Amino acid sequence: MIVLFAWPYNLCANLLGIDNVTIKYAGAFLFSTPFMLTILHGHVTMALGAVHRHHYYKWMHEDTPLTYGLLFHPIFVKTRFRLIMLVISLMVLPTAYLLGI
């Protein structure tokens, strides 16, 4: 899933001439993560329904905090958090371009 959503960011970085692999891959990871979390959230909603979704997130976060529960932390399902991650990743591109990294 990450590769599926990361290639547009990587392509834009290549078009801008950003050659630093660390910046490109870190930005691509930040760019693709909100989309992946949105799809995961949608799958849980379709499987359980909107009424029982929060019970599942609570169960996953409390019983398995360091394994699969990490992806179901309450902050990850917030749209605000996902939008902030997307904006931060999009701000990395012009910053890296202007700094000539």
PAFI-776413 format. One record per atom (N, C-alpha, C): residue in three letters; residue number from 0; z, x, y. Coordinates in nm, 3 decimals, decimal comma, m for minus. Example, Ala and Ser with C-alpha at 12.3 -4.5 7.8 and 13.67 -1.06 7.14 Angstrom:
! PAFI-776413
node res: ALA; n: 0; z: 0,780; x: 1,319; y: m0,569
node res: ALA; n: 0; z: 0,780; x: 1,230; y: m0,450
node res: ALA; n: 0; z: 0,780; x: 1,320; y: m0,330
node res: SER; n: 1; z: 0,708; x: 1,285; y: m0,225
node res: SER; n: 1; z: 0,714; x: 1,367; y: m0,106
node res: SER; n: 1; z: 0,787; x: 1,290; y: 0,003
This chain:
! PAFI-776413
node res: MET; n: 0; z: 0,000; x: 0,082; y: m0,119
node res: MET; n: 0; z: 0,000; x: 0,000; y: 0,000
node res: MET; n: 0; z: 0,000; x: 0,087; y: 0,127
node res: ILE; n: 1; z: 0,074; x: 0,196; y: 0,120
node res: ILE; n: 1; z: 0,082; x: 0,280; y: 0,239
node res: ILE; n: 1; z: m0,055; x: 0,341; y: 0,269
node res: VAL; n: 2; z: m0,126; x: 0,386; y: 0,168
node res: VAL; n: 2; z: m0,259; x: 0,445; y: 0,189
node res: VAL; n: 2; z: m0,357; x: 0,341; y: 0,242
node res: LEU; n: 3; z: m0,345; x: 0,220; y: 0,193
node res: LEU; n: 3; z: m0,433; x: 0,113; y: 0,237
node res: LEU; n: 3; z: m0,423; x: 0,088; y: 0,387
node res: PHE; n: 4; z: m0,302; x: 0,092; y: 0,440
node res: PHE; n: 4; z: m0,283; x: 0,065; y: 0,582
node res: PHE; n: 4; z: m0,278; x: 0,191; y: 0,668
node res: ALA; n: 5; z: m0,272; x: 0,309; y: 0,608
node res: ALA; n: 5; z: m0,261; x: 0,432; y: 0,685
node res: ALA; n: 5; z: m0,396; x: 0,491; y: 0,724
node res: TRP; n: 6; z: m0,503; x: 0,456; y: 0,656
node res: TRP; n: 6; z: m0,630; x: 0,522; y: 0,683
node res: TRP; n: 6; z: m0,684; x: 0,495; y: 0,824
node res: PRO; n: 7; z: m0,664; x: 0,376; y: 0,886
node res: PRO; n: 7; z: m0,715; x: 0,362; y: 1,023
node res: PRO; n: 7; z: m0,647; x: 0,456; y: 1,121
node res: TYR; n: 8; z: m0,517; x: 0,477; y: 1,102
node res: TYR; n: 8; z: m0,445; x: 0,568; y: 1,190
node res: TYR; n: 8; z: m0,494; x: 0,711; y: 1,171
node res: ASN; n: 9; z: m0,514; x: 0,749; y: 1,047
node res: ASN; n: 9; z: m0,564; x: 0,884; y: 1,017
node res: ASN; n: 9; z: m0,704; x: 0,904; y: 1,074
node res: LEU; n: 10; z: m0,787; x: 0,801; y: 1,065
node res: LEU; n: 10; z: m0,921; x: 0,808; y: 1,121
node res: LEU; n: 10; z: m0,917; x: 0,825; y: 1,272
node res: CYS; n: 11; z: m0,831; x: 0,748; y: 1,339
node res: CYS; n: 11; z: m0,818; x: 0,762; y: 1,485
node res: CYS; n: 11; z: m0,768; x: 0,900; y: 1,524
node res: ALA; n: 12; z: m0,674; x: 0,954; y: 1,447
node res: ALA; n: 12; z: m0,624; x: 1,089; y: 1,474
node res: ALA; n: 12; z: m0,735; x: 1,191; y: 1,457
node res: ASN; n: 13; z: m0,819; x: 1,175; y: 1,356
node res: ASN; n: 13; z: m0,931; x: 1,266; y: 1,337
node res: ASN; n: 13; z: m1,032; x: 1,254; y: 1,450
node res: LEU; n: 14; z: m1,058; x: 1,132; y: 1,497
node res: LEU; n: 14; z: m1,152; x: 1,112; y: 1,607
node res: LEU; n: 14; z: m1,100; x: 1,172; y: 1,737
node res: LEU; n: 15; z: m0,968; x: 1,170; y: 1,755
node res: LEU; n: 15; z: m0,909; x: 1,230; y: 1,875
node res: LEU; n: 15; z: m0,895; x: 1,381; y: 1,864
node res: GLY; n: 16; z: m0,919; x: 1,435; y: 1,746
node res: GLY; n: 16; z: m0,912; x: 1,580; y: 1,727
node res: GLY; n: 16; z: m0,771; x: 1,632; y: 1,705
node res: ILE; n: 17; z: m0,684; x: 1,549; y: 1,656
node res: ILE; n: 17; z: m0,547; x: 1,592; y: 1,626
node res: ILE; n: 17; z: m0,551; x: 1,659; y: 1,489
node res: ASP; n: 18; z: m0,523; x: 1,788; y: 1,487
node res: ASP; n: 18; z: m0,535; x: 1,866; y: 1,363
node res: ASP; n: 18; z: m0,402; x: 1,891; y: 1,294
node res: ASN; n: 19; z: m0,291; x: 1,859; y: 1,358
node res: ASN; n: 19; z: m0,161; x: 1,882; y: 1,298
node res: ASN; n: 19; z: m0,137; x: 1,778; y: 1,188
node res: VAL; n: 20; z: m0,130; x: 1,825; y: 1,065
node res: VAL; n: 20; z: m0,117; x: 1,736; y: 0,950
node res: VAL; n: 20; z: 0,016; x: 1,662; y: 0,953
node res: THR; n: 21; z: 0,122; x: 1,729; y: 0,997
node res: THR; n: 21; z: 0,254; x: 1,666; y: 1,001
node res: THR; n: 21; z: 0,254; x: 1,548; y: 1,097
node res: ILE; n: 22; z: 0,195; x: 1,564; y: 1,213
node res: ILE; n: 22; z: 0,190; x: 1,455; y: 1,312
node res: ILE; n: 22; z: 0,104; x: 1,341; y: 1,258
node res: LYS; n: 23; z: m0,009; x: 1,373; y: 1,199
node res: LYS; n: 23; z: m0,098; x: 1,268; y: 1,148
node res: LYS; n: 23; z: m0,032; x: 1,187; y: 1,037
node res: TYR; n: 24; z: 0,030; x: 1,254; y: 0,942
node res: TYR; n: 24; z: 0,087; x: 1,183; y: 0,828
node res: TYR; n: 24; z: 0,215; x: 1,109; y: 0,865
node res: ALA; n: 25; z: 0,295; x: 1,167; y: 0,953
node res: ALA; n: 25; z: 0,416; x: 1,096; y: 0,998
node res: ALA; n: 25; z: 0,378; x: 0,972; y: 1,077
node res: GLY; n: 26; z: 0,280; x: 0,984; y: 1,165
node res: GLY; n: 26; z: 0,234; x: 0,868; y: 1,241
node res: GLY; n: 26; z: 0,170; x: 0,763; y: 1,152
node res: ALA; n: 27; z: 0,093; x: 0,807; y: 1,054
node res: ALA; n: 27; z: 0,030; x: 0,713; y: 0,961
node res: ALA; n: 27; z: 0,134; x: 0,640; y: 0,877
node res: PHE; n: 28; z: 0,239; x: 0,710; y: 0,838
node res: PHE; n: 28; z: 0,347; x: 0,645; y: 0,763
node res: PHE; n: 28; z: 0,418; x: 0,541; y: 0,850
node res: LEU; n: 29; z: 0,448; x: 0,578; y: 0,975
node res: LEU; n: 29; z: 0,511; x: 0,482; y: 1,066
node res: LEU; n: 29; z: 0,419; x: 0,364; y: 1,095
node res: PHE; n: 30; z: 0,290; x: 0,388; y: 1,099
node res: PHE; n: 30; z: 0,193; x: 0,282; y: 1,126
node res: PHE; n: 30; z: 0,182; x: 0,186; y: 1,009
node res: SER; n: 31; z: 0,184; x: 0,237; y: 0,887
node res: SER; n: 31; z: 0,160; x: 0,152; y: 0,770
node res: SER; n: 31; z: 0,285; x: 0,081; y: 0,720
node res: THR; n: 32; z: 0,402; x: 0,134; y: 0,749
node res: THR; n: 32; z: 0,525; x: 0,074; y: 0,697
node res: THR; n: 32; z: 0,547; x: m0,070; y: 0,744
node res: PRO; n: 33; z: 0,526; x: m0,105; y: 0,871
node res: PRO; n: 33; z: 0,547; x: m0,245; y: 0,910
node res: PRO; n: 33; z: 0,456; x: m0,342; y: 0,836
node res: PHE; n: 34; z: 0,333; x: m0,302; y: 0,809
node res: PHE; n: 34; z: 0,241; x: m0,390; y: 0,736
node res: PHE; n: 34; z: 0,287; x: m0,407; y: 0,592
node res: MET; n: 35; z: 0,332; x: m0,298; y: 0,531
node res: MET; n: 35; z: 0,381; x: m0,305; y: 0,394
node res: MET; n: 35; z: 0,506; x: m0,393; y: 0,386
node res: LEU; n: 36; z: 0,597; x: m0,379; y: 0,481
node res: LEU; n: 36; z: 0,718; x: m0,462; y: 0,482
node res: LEU; n: 36; z: 0,686; x: m0,609; y: 0,505
node res: THR; n: 37; z: 0,585; x: m0,636; y: 0,586
node res: THR; n: 37; z: 0,544; x: m0,774; y: 0,610
node res: THR; n: 37; z: 0,491; x: m0,838; y: 0,482
node res: ILE; n: 38; z: 0,411; x: m0,764; y: 0,408
node res: ILE; n: 38; z: 0,358; x: m0,817; y: 0,283
node res: ILE; n: 38; z: 0,470; x: m0,837; y: 0,182
node res: LEU; n: 39; z: 0,562; x: m0,743; y: 0,174
node res: LEU; n: 39; z: 0,677; x: m0,757; y: 0,084
node res: LEU; n: 39; z: 0,760; x: m0,880; y: 0,121
node res: HIS; n: 40; z: 0,784; x: m0,899; y: 0,249
node res: HIS; n: 40; z: 0,860; x: m1,014; y: 0,298
node res: HIS; n: 40; z: 0,786; x: m1,144; y: 0,265
node res: GLY; n: 41; z: 0,656; x: m1,144; y: 0,276
node res: GLY; n: 41; z: 0,577; x: m1,262; y: 0,243
node res: GLY; n: 41; z: 0,581; x: m1,295; y: 0,095
node res: HIS; n: 42; z: 0,579; x: m1,192; y: 0,012
node res: HIS; n: 42; z: 0,586; x: m1,216; y: m0,132
node res: HIS; n: 42; z: 0,721; x: m1,275; y: m0,171
node res: VAL; n: 43; z: 0,828; x: m1,223; y: m0,112
node res: VAL; n: 43; z: 0,961; x: m1,277; y: m0,142
node res: VAL; n: 43; z: 0,970; x: m1,421; y: m0,093
node res: THR; n: 44; z: 0,915; x: m1,450; y: 0,022
node res: THR; n: 44; z: 0,919; x: m1,586; y: 0,076
node res: THR; n: 44; z: 0,840; x: m1,682; y: m0,012
node res: MET; n: 45; z: 0,724; x: m1,639; y: m0,059
node res: MET; n: 45; z: 0,644; x: m1,726; y: m0,145
node res: MET; n: 45; z: 0,711; x: m1,747; y: m0,281
node res: ALA; n: 46; z: 0,778; x: m1,646; y: m0,332
node res: ALA; n: 46; z: 0,841; x: m1,659; y: m0,463
node res: ALA; n: 46; z: 0,968; x: m1,743; y: m0,460
node res: LEU; n: 47; z: 1,048; x: m1,725; y: m0,357
node res: LEU; n: 47; z: 1,177; x: m1,792; y: m0,352
node res: LEU; n: 47; z: 1,182; x: m1,909; y: m0,255
node res: GLY; n: 48; z: 1,098; x: m1,907; y: m0,157
node res: GLY; n: 48; z: 1,103; x: m2,008; y: m0,052
node res: GLY; n: 48; z: 1,188; x: m1,959; y: 0,063
node res: ALA; n: 49; z: 1,161; x: m2,014; y: 0,180
node res: ALA; n: 49; z: 1,231; x: m1,970; y: 0,300
node res: ALA; n: 49; z: 1,379; x: m2,003; y: 0,296
node res: VAL; n: 50; z: 1,416; x: m2,106; y: 0,220
node res: VAL; n: 50; z: 1,556; x: m2,147; y: 0,215
node res: VAL; n: 50; z: 1,642; x: m2,047; y: 0,139
node res: HIS; n: 51; z: 1,590; x: m1,989; y: 0,031
node res: HIS; n: 51; z: 1,670; x: m1,900; y: m0,054
node res: HIS; n: 51; z: 1,643; x: m1,752; y: m0,030
node res: ARG; n: 52; z: 1,553; x: m1,721; y: 0,060
node res: ARG; n: 52; z: 1,515; x: m1,582; y: 0,085
node res: ARG; n: 52; z: 1,634; x: m1,498; y: 0,130
node res: HIS; n: 53; z: 1,714; x: m1,549; y: 0,221
node res: HIS; n: 53; z: 1,826; x: m1,470; y: 0,272
node res: HIS; n: 53; z: 1,930; x: m1,442; y: 0,164
node res: HIS; n: 54; z: 1,946; x: m1,530; y: 0,066
node res: HIS; n: 54; z: 2,038; x: m1,504; y: m0,045
node res: HIS; n: 54; z: 1,988; x: m1,386; y: m0,130
node res: TYR; n: 55; z: 1,860; x: m1,379; y: m0,151
node res: TYR; n: 55; z: 1,802; x: m1,269; y: m0,228
node res: TYR; n: 55; z: 1,819; x: m1,137; y: m0,153
node res: TYR; n: 56; z: 1,792; x: m1,138; y: m0,023
node res: TYR; n: 56; z: 1,809; x: m1,015; y: 0,056
node res: TYR; n: 56; z: 1,954; x: m0,970; y: 0,055
node res: LYS; n: 57; z: 2,045; x: m1,064; y: 0,066
node res: LYS; n: 57; z: 2,188; x: m1,030; y: 0,065
node res: LYS; n: 57; z: 2,226; x: m0,972; y: m0,071
node res: TRP; n: 58; z: 2,179; x: m1,033; y: m0,179
node res: TRP; n: 58; z: 2,210; x: m0,984; y: m0,313
node res: TRP; n: 58; z: 2,152; x: m0,844; y: m0,335
node res: MET; n: 59; z: 2,028; x: m0,822; y: m0,294
node res: MET; n: 59; z: 1,965; x: m0,690; y: m0,312
node res: MET; n: 59; z: 2,035; x: m0,583; y: m0,229
node res: HIS; n: 60; z: 2,075; x: m0,618; y: m0,109
node res: HIS; n: 60; z: 2,136; x: m0,518; y: m0,022
node res: HIS; n: 60; z: 2,278; x: m0,484; y: m0,064
node res: GLU; n: 61; z: 2,354; x: m0,583; y: m0,109
node res: GLU; n: 61; z: 2,493; x: m0,557; y: m0,145
node res: GLU; n: 61; z: 2,509; x: m0,493; y: m0,283
node res: ASP; n: 62; z: 2,430; x: m0,536; y: m0,381
node res: ASP; n: 62; z: 2,448; x: m0,486; y: m0,517
node res: ASP; n: 62; z: 2,374; x: m0,356; y: m0,545
node res: THR; n: 63; z: 2,264; x: m0,331; y: m0,478
node res: THR; n: 63; z: 2,186; x: m0,210; y: m0,501
node res: THR; n: 63; z: 2,155; x: m0,142; y: m0,368
node res: PRO; n: 64; z: 2,256; x: m0,089; y: m0,300
node res: PRO; n: 64; z: 2,233; x: m0,038; y: m0,165
node res: PRO; n: 64; z: 2,149; x: 0,090; y: m0,158
node res: LEU; n: 65; z: 2,149; x: 0,172; y: m0,260
node res: LEU; n: 65; z: 2,077; x: 0,299; y: m0,251
node res: LEU; n: 65; z: 1,950; x: 0,303; y: m0,334
node res: THR; n: 66; z: 1,914; x: 0,194; y: m0,400
node res: THR; n: 66; z: 1,792; x: 0,193; y: m0,479
node res: THR; n: 66; z: 1,694; x: 0,097; y: m0,414
node res: TYR; n: 67; z: 1,660; x: m0,008; y: m0,483
node res: TYR; n: 67; z: 1,565; x: m0,105; y: m0,429
node res: TYR; n: 67; z: 1,621; x: m0,180; y: m0,309
node res: GLY; n: 68; z: 1,752; x: m0,185; y: m0,298
node res: GLY; n: 68; z: 1,814; x: m0,258; y: m0,190
node res: GLY; n: 68; z: 1,784; x: m0,201; y: m0,053
node res: LEU; n: 69; z: 1,745; x: m0,074; y: m0,048
node res: LEU; n: 69; z: 1,714; x: m0,013; y: 0,081
node res: LEU; n: 69; z: 1,597; x: m0,082; y: 0,149
node res: LEU; n: 70; z: 1,498; x: m0,124; y: 0,072
node res: LEU; n: 70; z: 1,384; x: m0,194; y: 0,131
node res: LEU; n: 70; z: 1,418; x: m0,334; y: 0,177
node res: PHE; n: 71; z: 1,531; x: m0,386; y: 0,133
node res: PHE; n: 71; z: 1,571; x: m0,521; y: 0,169
node res: PHE; n: 71; z: 1,687; x: m0,522; y: 0,266
node res: HIS; n: 72; z: 1,707; x: m0,414; y: 0,338
node res: HIS; n: 72; z: 1,811; x: m0,411; y: 0,441
node res: HIS; n: 72; z: 1,778; x: m0,518; y: 0,545
node res: PRO; n: 73; z: 1,878; x: m0,585; y: 0,598
node res: PRO; n: 73; z: 1,850; x: m0,694; y: 0,692
node res: PRO; n: 73; z: 1,765; x: m0,656; y: 0,813
node res: ILE; n: 74; z: 1,770; x: m0,530; y: 0,855
node res: ILE; n: 74; z: 1,691; x: m0,492; y: 0,972
node res: ILE; n: 74; z: 1,541; x: m0,484; y: 0,940
node res: PHE; n: 75; z: 1,506; x: m0,455; y: 0,815
node res: PHE; n: 75; z: 1,365; x: m0,440; y: 0,780
node res: PHE; n: 75; z: 1,288; x: m0,570; y: 0,784
node res: VAL; n: 76; z: 1,356; x: m0,682; y: 0,770
node res: VAL; n: 76; z: 1,286; x: m0,811; y: 0,771
node res: VAL; n: 76; z: 1,274; x: m0,869; y: 0,911
node res: LYS; n: 77; z: 1,329; x: m0,802; y: 1,009
node res: LYS; n: 77; z: 1,319; x: m0,849; y: 1,148
node res: LYS; n: 77; z: 1,184; x: m0,810; y: 1,206
node res: THR; n: 78; z: 1,118; x: m0,905; y: 1,266
node res: THR; n: 78; z: 0,988; x: m0,880; y: 1,327
node res: THR; n: 78; z: 0,999; x: m0,779; y: 1,441
node res: ARG; n: 79; z: 1,106; x: m0,784; y: 1,514
node res: ARG; n: 79; z: 1,126; x: m0,691; y: 1,626
node res: ARG; n: 79; z: 1,126; x: m0,546; y: 1,577
node res: PHE; n: 80; z: 1,194; x: m0,519; y: 1,466
node res: PHE; n: 80; z: 1,198; x: m0,384; y: 1,411
node res: PHE; n: 80; z: 1,059; x: m0,337; y: 1,368
node res: ARG; n: 81; z: 0,986; x: m0,426; y: 1,303
node res: ARG; n: 81; z: 0,851; x: m0,388; y: 1,258
node res: ARG; n: 81; z: 0,758; x: m0,364; y: 1,376
node res: LEU; n: 82; z: 0,770; x: m0,444; y: 1,481
node res: LEU; n: 82; z: 0,687; x: m0,421; y: 1,599
node res: LEU; n: 82; z: 0,724; x: m0,292; y: 1,671
node res: ILE; n: 83; z: 0,852; x: m0,261; y: 1,675
node res: ILE; n: 83; z: 0,895; x: m0,135; y: 1,737
node res: ILE; n: 83; z: 0,839; x: m0,016; y: 1,660
node res: MET; n: 84; z: 0,843; x: m0,022; y: 1,527
node res: MET; n: 84; z: 0,785; x: 0,087; y: 1,446
node res: MET; n: 84; z: 0,635; x: 0,101; y: 1,472
node res: LEU; n: 85; z: 0,566; x: m0,010; y: 1,486
node res: LEU; n: 85; z: 0,423; x: m0,007; y: 1,513
node res: LEU; n: 85; z: 0,394; x: 0,053; y: 1,650
node res: VAL; n: 86; z: 0,470; x: 0,014; y: 1,750
node res: VAL; n: 86; z: 0,449; x: 0,066; y: 1,886
node res: VAL; n: 86; z: 0,481; x: 0,216; y: 1,891
node res: ILE; n: 87; z: 0,587; x: 0,257; y: 1,825
node res: ILE; n: 87; z: 0,621; x: 0,400; y: 1,823
node res: ILE; n: 87; z: 0,509; x: 0,480; y: 1,758
node res: SER; n: 88; z: 0,455; x: 0,429; y: 1,649
node res: SER; n: 88; z: 0,346; x: 0,502; y: 1,583
node res: SER; n: 88; z: 0,223; x: 0,509; y: 1,671
node res: LEU; n: 89; z: 0,196; x: 0,402; y: 1,745
node res: LEU; n: 89; z: 0,080; x: 0,404; y: 1,835
node res: LEU; n: 89; z: 0,103; x: 0,491; y: 1,957
node res: MET; n: 90; z: 0,227; x: 0,514; y: 1,993
node res: MET; n: 90; z: 0,257; x: 0,604; y: 2,105
node res: MET; n: 90; z: 0,247; x: 0,751; y: 2,063
node res: VAL; n: 91; z: 0,256; x: 0,779; y: 1,934
node res: VAL; n: 91; z: 0,243; x: 0,916; y: 1,885
node res: VAL; n: 91; z: 0,101; x: 0,968; y: 1,907
node res: LEU; n: 92; z: 0,002; x: 0,882; y: 1,889
node res: LEU; n: 92; z: m0,139; x: 0,924; y: 1,905
node res: LEU; n: 92; z: m0,169; x: 0,979; y: 2,044
node res: PRO; n: 93; z: m0,148; x: 0,903; y: 2,151
node res: PRO; n: 93; z: m0,180; x: 0,960; y: 2,283
node res: PRO; n: 93; z: m0,090; x: 1,077; y: 2,321
node res: THR; n: 94; z: 0,035; x: 1,074; y: 2,274
node res: THR; n: 94; z: 0,124; x: 1,186; y: 2,305
node res: THR; n: 94; z: 0,075; x: 1,314; y: 2,240
node res: ALA; n: 95; z: 0,036; x: 1,306; y: 2,114
node res: ALA; n: 95; z: m0,016; x: 1,425; y: 2,045
node res: ALA; n: 95; z: m0,148; x: 1,469; y: 2,106
node res: TYR; n: 96; z: m0,230; x: 1,373; y: 2,148
node res: TYR; n: 96; z: m0,359; x: 1,408; y: 2,210
node res: TYR; n: 96; z: m0,337; x: 1,478; y: 2,342
node res: LEU; n: 97; z: m0,248; x: 1,424; y: 2,426
node res: LEU; n: 97; z: m0,224; x: 1,482; y: 2,558
node res: LEU; n: 97; z: m0,155; x: 1,618; y: 2,550
node res: LEU; n: 98; z: m0,070; x: 1,637; y: 2,449
node res: LEU; n: 98; z: m0,003; x: 1,766; y: 2,433
node res: LEU; n: 98; z: m0,093; x: 1,868; y: 2,364
node res: GLY; n: 99; z: m0,204; x: 1,822; y: 2,308
node res: GLY; n: 99; z: m0,297; x: 1,913; y: 2,244
node res: GLY; n: 99; z: m0,249; x: 1,965; y: 2,111
node res: ILE; n: 100; z: m0,170; x: 1,885; y: 2,043
node res: ILE; n: 100; z: m0,115; x: 1,929; y: 1,913
node res: ILE; n: 100; z: m0,220; x: 1,916; y: 1,806
